[in-house]
Amino acid sequence: MEELKNFKQFLAEEDGMGTVEVILIIVVLVGLVIIFKSQITGIVNDLFEKITKQTGKI
């Protein structure tokens, strides 16, 4: 009977779940960055080009 109590307590504990979730989110984000690297690089380059052109107008 005590083993069943301990097992229920083990299932109810959520310690460490936050860490696992954060690691999974980071892995997914890194994967997306790797997949869309060229598109992200193009967008960032376009933004910096626009910024430099517009700062010349000021």
CNS distance restraints for C-alpha pairs under 8 A (distance, minus, plus):
assign (resid   1 and name CA) (resid   5 and name CA) 6.57 0.50 0.50
assign (resid   2 and name CA) (resid   6 and name CA) 6.23 0.50 0.50
assign (resid   3 and name CA) (resid   7 and name CA) 6.11 0.50 0.50
assign (resid   4 and name CA) (resid   8 and name CA) 6.17 0.50 0.50
assign (resid   5 and name CA) (resid   9 and name CA) 6.18 0.50 0.50
assign (resid   6 and name CA) (resid  10 and name CA) 6.09 0.50 0.50
assign (resid   7 and name CA) (resid  11 and name CA) 6.28 0.50 0.50
assign (resid   8 and name CA) (resid  12 and name CA) 6.16 0.50 0.50
assign (resid   9 and name CA) (resid  13 and name CA) 6.22 0.50 0.50
assign (resid  16 and name CA) (resid  20 and name CA) 6.51 0.50 0.50
assign (resid  17 and name CA) (resid  21 and name CA) 6.12 0.50 0.50
assign (resid  18 and name CA) (resid  22 and name CA) 6.17 0.50 0.50
assign (resid  19 and name CA) (resid  23 and name CA) 6.18 0.50 0.50
assign (resid  20 and name CA) (resid  24 and name CA) 6.21 0.50 0.50
assign (resid  21 and name CA) (resid  25 and name CA) 6.21 0.50 0.50
assign (resid  22 and name CA) (resid  26 and name CA) 6.21 0.50 0.50
assign (resid  23 and name CA) (resid  27 and name CA) 6.18 0.50 0.50
assign (resid  24 and name CA) (resid  28 and name CA) 6.23 0.50 0.50
assign (resid  25 and name CA) (resid  29 and name CA) 6.17 0.50 0.50
assign (resid  26 and name CA) (resid  30 and name CA) 6.07 0.50 0.50
assign (resid  27 and name CA) (resid  31 and name CA) 6.12 0.50 0.50
assign (resid  28 and name CA) (resid  32 and name CA) 6.22 0.50 0.50
assign (resid  29 and name CA) (resid  33 and name CA) 6.20 0.50 0.50
assign (resid  30 and name CA) (resid  34 and name CA) 6.19 0.50 0.50
assign (resid  31 and name CA) (resid  35 and name CA) 6.17 0.50 0.50
assign (resid  32 and name CA) (resid  36 and name CA) 6.01 0.50 0.50
assign (resid  33 and name CA) (resid  37 and name CA) 5.34 0.50 0.50
assign (resid  33 and name CA) (resid  40 and name CA) 7.72 0.50 0.50
assign (resid  36 and name CA) (resid  40 and name CA) 6.12 0.50 0.50
assign (resid  37 and name CA) (resid  41 and name CA) 6.05 0.50 0.50
assign (resid  38 and name CA) (resid  42 and name CA) 6.16 0.50 0.50
assign (resid  39 and name CA) (resid  43 and name CA) 6.28 0.50 0.50
assign (resid  40 and name CA) (resid  44 and name CA) 6.19 0.50 0.50
assign (resid  41 and name CA) (resid  45 and name CA) 6.09 0.50 0.50
assign (resid  42 and name CA) (resid  46 and name CA) 6.13 0.50 0.50
assign (resid  43 and name CA) (resid  47 and name CA) 6.21 0.50 0.50
assign (resid  44 and name CA) (resid  48 and name CA) 6.25 0.50 0.50
assign (resid  45 and name CA) (resid  49 and name CA) 6.15 0.50 0.50
assign (resid  46 and name CA) (resid  50 and name CA) 6.23 0.50 0.50
assign (resid  47 and name CA) (resid  51 and name CA) 6.15 0.50 0.50
assign (resid  48 and name CA) (resid  52 and name CA) 6.11 0.50 0.50
assign (resid  49 and name CA) (resid  53 and name CA) 6.16 0.50 0.50
assign (resid  50 and name CA) (resid  54 and name CA) 6.06 0.50 0.50
assign (resid  51 and name CA) (resid  55 and name CA) 6.10 0.50 0.50
assign (resid  52 and name CA) (resid  56 and name CA) 6.46 0.50 0.50
assign (resid  53 and name CA) (resid  57 and name CA) 7.03 0.50 0.50
assign (resid  54 and name CA) (resid  58 and name CA) 7.02 0.50 0.50
